[in-house]
Amino acid sequence: MKKTQILVFLFFTQLSFSQIDYGIQGGLNFDRAGSIQLTGEQFVENVDLGKKTGFHFGLFAKVDFLIFYLRPELQFTQVSSEYDGNTIDKSRIELPLSLGITAIGPLSIFIGPTAYFNLSQKSAELDFADLQNKTNLGLHLGTRLQLGALGIDLRYEKGLSDEEVQIISQARIPVQGQVNSRPNQFVLGISLKLN
């Protein structure tokens, strides 16, 4: 009981000396895109989706604890992939939570979970059924260079489970198939502290 009280006291003492920053962020997403499987009367086709660049923008907060920090983020992300000349656009809300440690001077490393909330998946040629699994969890790790109010980070993110959506038709021709677009991406971001 006494150890618990001491730990709680230390936590709140540290919290009173912590610094809270907040700001805006944005950047580029280099998504691996996933795979597609089409099944027709005479064929079964399994293909990796082509890679394309996406983007993200959002907000962050950062709480410093001596050499450690906790950084929750809220961001909108849109990524695209390509299949047989057709672009597939996917948008989602991402909630990364990073636990970081200052490594050397302005350089830090971080790791944490990411919650994904899928908003839409669209294509001009392919018609999709409604998204069945709109949420997913993932992990991310990376490094950040903090130069005053400007931060530059590079991270790798990977979803922990498949995100499959059923294909109803291609060019208005009924087909069966599915797209698996689990997040698997490198993210280059820039952030700006506002306080």
N, C-alpha and C positions, 0 to 999 in steps of 0.2 A: 504494500500500500504506500509506504513512504517513498519507494523508488518511482512509482507512478506519479506521485505528487511532484517529485523533483523533476521528472521529465516534462510534465505539463508546465511547471514553472520555467524551465529552461526554454521550452518552445515559445511561450508567450514573451519572455524576455528578449529572445532573438527576434521575434516578430516586431517588437516595439522598435528595434534598431534596424529593421530591414528598410529597403528602399523600394518603392513601387513605381514602375515606369509603364507607360502605355503609348500606343502609336498606331500607325498604319503600315501595311505591307502589301507587296505584290511581287509577281515574278513569272517565270516560265516553268512549265511542266513538260518533261520529256518522258511520256508514258509508253510502256512496252505494248499496251493496247489489248492483249488477250488473244482469243481465238474464236473462230466461227465454224459451226458445223451445219451444213445444208444436206437435207435428205430429200431426194425426189423419187419418182417411180423407178428410175434406172440407175441412180447413182447415190453415193454418199461422199461428201467432200468435207475434209477437215483442213482448215487453213489458219495460219497465224495471221492476225490482222496487222496491217502495215502501221508503222509508227508515224506519229505526227506530233507537233508541238502544241501544247495548250497553255493556259494562263490561269493565274489565281490572283485575288485581291481580298483584303480583309483587315481585321483589327487584331491587336495583341496587347497583352498585359504581361509584365515581368516583375516578379518579386525576388529581390536579392537577399540571400542569407550567407554572409561572409563570402566564401568562394563558390557556393552553390546558388542556383537560381531555379525558379519554377516559372514556366512561361506558357500560359494557356493562349490559344489562338482561335479565331473564328474567321473562316474564309470561304468564299465562293470559288469553285474551280470548274473550268470547262476544258475538257480534253477531246481530241478527235482521233479517229483511226480510219483506216482505209481498207476496203475489200473490193477487189475487181473494179477499181475506178470509182467506187461509191464511198462517200464520206459518211462516217457514223459519228455524230456529236453526242457527247454525254456531259451532263452538268450535275454537280453535287455540292453540298455543303460539307466542309471538313472541320473537325474540331481536334487539332493536335494539342497534346499536353506534354511539354518537354521538361525534363529534369536535366539541368546542365551543370557543368563545372568549368570554372575558368582554368584553362590549361597554362598558357603562357601569355602574359600581358593582355592584349585585346582579343586573343583567340580562345574560344571555348568549344567544348564538345557536348553533345546532348543526345538523349534517347527518350523515348516515351511512346505511349499509345496514341492512336488516331481513330476517331469515330467518323465514319462516312455516312451521309444521308443522301441517297440518290434522288435527284429531282426528275431527270428525263433522259431518254436515249432516243435519238431521232436520226433518220436518214431519208434522203429523197427517193431512193429506190426500194429500200427494205421497209416493210411494215412490221412493227413489233407489238406483241401483246403487252398488257400493263406490267410494270415491274412488280415482281412478286416479293423480292427481298430488298426493301428500300434502305436497310441499314447494314453496316458491316464494320468490323473492327480491324485495325491494322497496327503495325509498328513502324516507327521511323527512327533513324539515327543520322547524325550529321555533325557539321562543324559550323561555327559562326565567327565572323571577324567583326568586332564592334569598333568603329572609328568615330568617336563622339556620338552624335545623334544618329548617324548612319550605320546600319548593320547589313552585312552581306552573308548569306548562308547557303550552304549546299547540303542537301539531305537526300537520303534514299528512303522511300516508303513502300511498304508491301502490305496488301490486304491479307487477312488470315483465312478467309473463306471465299469460295466462288461466288460471283455475281452473274447469274445466268438470266437471260431474258429470251423468251420464245419468239421465233420469226414466223409471221403469218403468211407473208407473200413477198416475192421479189418481182419488181416491175409489174405489179398487179396479177402475177401468176402465182397461184397457191403453191407453197412449198412448206416443208417442215424443217425446222432447224432451231439453233440456239446460238446466242452470242455470250461468251464468258468474258466479262470485262473487269476482272479483279484488278484493283490498283496495283501497279508495279512500276514505279516511276522514280526518276531523279528530278529534284526540284531545286531550281536556282532562284533565290529570293532576295529582295531588298526591303529593308524596313527603316522607318523613320520615327524616332521618338518624338512625341509631341509635348512632353512636359520637361 
